């Protein structure tokens, strides 16, 4: 045994990152990666994952809530959708009214926004009718 030399495997950083990325993406399991790439040592890949993996950087949030909280959240989400719909309708109505005002200003040749409710506005309408 004294004459035998022990073989030490050194893996490049790029290779280790590739293996860790495949495992984190769910393409292969740790055991499958060991077989595919002929990686010896039970802790080798786990150490790579600890050092190079990204999963440890992500915090996992577990939210525990009561049933009435879930119902309240759903009710609030429905209310938000209703308000967004009402806002969209109001915006469409606003655009339509702005367009109507522009058309009326061109037709009567009066700036309604400046002269709203003034004498010129009434006179322009009377001229058009008479």
N, C-alpha and C positions, 0 to 999 in steps of 0.2 A: 504494500500500500504506500510505502514511502516514495516509490518511484512515480506514482500516478499524480497527474496534475488535475486540479479541479478547474472546470470551465466556468467562467463567470460571464453571464450575459449582461450586456449593457444595451439599453434601448435608447434610441434618440428621443429628444424632446418632441419632435414632430410625430413620431410613431406613437408615443404615449398619449399625446393630445388627440390623435386620430382614434385610438382605442377608447379613450374616455368619452369623446364626442359620440361615437357609435353607441356606447352603453347608455349615455344620457338621453340620446334620441330614441332609445327603445328598439334599435335595430338588432342588437344582440344582448344577451345576458352576460354576466361576468363569467359564468362557467363556459358559455359558448365562445366568448372571446379568448379564454385560456386555451381552448381546444383549437380554434381556428388559427391563432397566431403562435401556438406552441409556447405559451408563457408559463413558466414553472413558478412555484411558490404560491401558496394560498393567499398571502397578504399583499402580493405585488400590485395587483390591479386596484385593490381597495386603497392602498397608499396613493396610487396615482389619482384616483378619484378624489381623495381628501385634498391632495395638493393642487390638482389641475382642474377639477370639476367645477361647474358653475352652480350646481344645485344647492350647495352649501351657502351660496351668496343670497339665495332667494329666501325671504322669510315666508313662512306659511301662516296664513291667518285662518283660524278656525273660529267661526262665529256661532255662538249658541244663543238662541232666542226663544222666547215663549211663543205659543201659538197665536195669542192676540197681537203680538208684535208683527208676526208674519202677515196677519190679516190687515193690520194698519198700514204696513208697507205696501201691500197690494192696492189698498184703497187710495193711498197717496199717489201711487204710480198711475192708477186710473184717472185721478184728478189732474195729474200733470198732463196726461194725454189729452184730456178734455180741454184744458187751458191752452195747450199748444194748438189744438184744432181751432179754438175760438180766436186765438191770436192770428192764425193763418187766414181765417175768414175776414177778420178786421183789416188785415194788410191788403187783401185783395179788394175789399170794399174801398179802402183808402186810395189805392191805385186807380180804381174805376172813377171815383169822385174827382181825383186830380185830373184825370183825362177829360172828364166832362167839363171841368172848369176851364181847361186849356181850349177845348173846342168852343165853349161859349165866349171866351175872350177873343178868339180869332173871329168868330161870327159877328159879335157886337163891337169888336175893336175897342174894348175897354179892359183895363186891368182890374178884375174883380177883387183880387187880393188886396190891392191898395185902396180901392174905392168901395169896399164892402159896405152897403147900406147908405151910400152917399147919394147926392142928387143926380150925378152923372149916370149911375147905374139905372135908376128909375127912368131917366130921360131916354137912355138907349133902348130900354125895353119898350117904352111908349112909341118911339120912332119906328121900331120894328113892327109893332102891332098896328099902327095907324098909317 
